[in-house]
């Protein structure tokens, strides 16, 4: 029983210390400007728009390719299933 009470006491002490440190420590706020990355504010919407447009085009090409592969695979599957039911002479 004595061990349990010591454990609780130490847990409370450590918890209070961590809480005190969390309240006391204050991180410096640093705002990042676009100029630090070499972009001006007016360029950002254009670059984002171009990026989104390029991503949409890439997705369309990828989906078109995968749909074609999926249709071919489905056709092969139906052909295999049909071959189970049709007698060959």
N, C-alpha and C positions, 0 to 999 in steps of 0.2 A: 504494500500500500504506500510505503514511503517513496518507493521508486516512481510510482505513478504521479504522486504529488510533485516531486522534483521535475519530472518530465513536463508537467503542465506549467510549472513556474518558468522553466527555461523556454518553453514554447512561447509563453506570453512575453517574456523579456525580448526574445528575438523578434517576435511579431511587432512589438512596440518600436524596437529599433528600426526595423525595415519601414514601418509606417512613418516614423519621424524622418528618416532619410528621404523617403519619397516626397513628403511634404516640403522638406527643406530645400532639396535640390531643384533647381530650376534650369532647364536647358535653354541655351541661347536660341532664339528664333532666327532663322536665316531664310530670307526669301531669295529664291533663285530667279533671276531675270533671264529673259530670252537672249539678251545680248551675251551672256556668259557662254551660251551654246553657239553663238555665231549667227543667230537669227534675229531679225527685227520683228516686232509685234505684227506688222502688216503682212509679213511673209507667212506667218503660222497658219492662218486659215487656208491659204492657197496650197501650202504643202500638205496639210491634213486632207483637203479635198482631193488632191492628186493621189495621195496614198490610198484613200478609200476607193477611188475610181480604179486604180490599178489592182487592188485586192479583189474588187467585184469582178473584173475581167478575168483574173486568174481563177477565181472560183467557178465562173461560167465555163471556162475551158476544162477545168478538172471535172465538173459535174457532167459535161457533155461526154467526155471520154468514159467516165464510169457508168453513165446510163447506157451507152453503146455496149460496153462489156456486160452489163447486167442483162440487157435484152438478149444478147447472144447466148449467155449462160442459161437464161430461162428457155430459150428456143431449144437448146440442147437437152435440157431436162425434160421438156414436153415430148421431144422426139424419143428419148429413152423410155419414158412412161408409156407412150403410144406403142412402142415396139413390144412391150409385155403383152398387150392385148390383141395385137394383129398377128395372125398366123402367117408365117412365110411359107410359100409353096415350093 
